[in-house]
C-alpha cells in the first residue's frame, strides 16, 4: 500500500491519528465478529482468557491500521479535511 504524505500541520496530524484510531476500532470489531480470541470449548483459558482477549484484538487491530489497514483511515481523513487545495 502507498503510504500517505506526511501531515504538514498539527491539525492534520491529530486528524490523521483520530482517523487511524477509528479504523483500528472498526478492525477490532471485525476481528471479534470473526471469532479471534474466542475461547475454545475444551482446554480453554477460562475467564482470564476471555477478559484479556479484547486487549489482544485491539493490539492486533492497531498494528493492522498502522500498517495501512484497508484504507478507511485515509478516506476518513480526506472526507473530514477536504481537498488538498482547500476548496470544498
C-alpha positions, -999 to 999 in steps of 0.1 A, spaced: 0 0 0 12 35 -8 20 55 23 1 88 27 20 120 25 33 133 59 9 158 76 21 194 74 1 209 103 -6 198 139 -43 197 129 -36 173 101 -15 151 124 -43 150 150 -70 143 124 -49 115 108 -43 100 142 -80 101 150 -89 85 117 -64 57 122 -78 51 158 -113 48 144 -101 24 117 -84 3 144 -117 2 163 -135 -10 132 -109 -37 126 -111 -48 162 -148 -53 159 -144 -72 126 -118 -94 143 -142 -100 172 -170 -109 148 -147 -133 130 -141 -151 163 -105 -140 170 -98 -146 207 -128 -168 213 -121 -194 240 -122 -230 227 -147 -253 243 -121 -277 256 -90 -267 275 -97 -230 272 -81 -204 294 -113 -197 313 -125 -163 324 -90 -148 324 -85 -156 288 -119 -141 279 -112 -109 298 -78 -103 280 -89 -114 245 -101 -79 238 -67 -64 246 -51 -89 221 -77 -80 194 -72 -42 200 -34 -45 198 -36 -65 166 -61 -41 151 -39 -11 159 -9 -28 143 -31 -36 112 -43 0 110 -7 14 114 4 -9 86 -22 6 63 -53 -12 72 -78 -13 44 -78 24 36 -106 36 59 -84 60 78 -72 77 47 -107 81 33 -119 95 67 -90 119 68 -98 132 33 -135 134 40 -130 154 71 -101 175 60 -113 183 25 -95 185 -8 -57 193 -8 -63 227 -25 -86 238 3 -117 241 -19 -149 224 -8 
